[in-house]
Amino acid sequence: MQSDTDKLVKNNPDLNHLEFARVVSHVQRDQDDWVINTLMLEGYDVPFKYSRKKTYRSLEGSRVNLTYYAQLEEVAGLEFEVMKVVRVRRS
């Protein structure tokens, strides 16, 4: 039997999944009506970003499972690679 994550990744070839990753840094900031969350993971130099309507407890130091897309974000005329998280779960 396939899990929900396996079905998502199979149906969306651009979607990636990462399990049991340790969160080194978790920053939350307000932007309009949303709270933008940015995670930095151990062994990765790329930020993982997602939005929520409310602030959430800090994930710093915990292990998470992430489902995400790779995308480019332009900041001050420079392009940076960012991972857009579509699903985050504590391990």
C-alpha positions, 0 to 999 in steps of 0.5 A, spaced: 500 500 500 502 506 497 502 512 502 499 519 501 506 522 499 508 516 495 502 518 491 503 525 490 511 524 488 508 519 483 503 523 480 507 530 480 514 529 477 517 535 479 515 534 487 521 531 491 520 528 498 525 528 504 524 524 510 527 525 517 531 531 516 534 536 522 531 543 522 537 547 524 533 554 523 526 556 523 524 563 522 517 566 522 515 573 519 509 576 517 507 578 510 500 581 509 495 576 512 500 570 512 506 568 516 512 566 512 516 560 515 523 559 513 527 552 515 534 551 514 536 544 514 542 540 516 546 538 510 542 543 505 544 550 503 537 552 500 532 555 504 525 551 505 519 556 505 512 555 506 506 559 508 501 559 514 495 563 516 498 563 524 504 562 527 506 555 529 511 553 534 518 553 533 521 546 529 528 548 530 532 542 533 526 537 531 526 532 525 521 533 519 518 530 513 518 535 507 514 534 500 517 540 496 518 543 489 524 547 487 523 554 484 527 560 483 526 566 487 529 573 485 531 578 490 534 585 488 535 582 481 539 576 483 536 569 482 536 564 488 534 557 489 528 556 494 524 550 496 517 551 496 514 546 501 507 543 500 507 539 506 511 539 512 510 533 518 514 532 524 518 525 524 
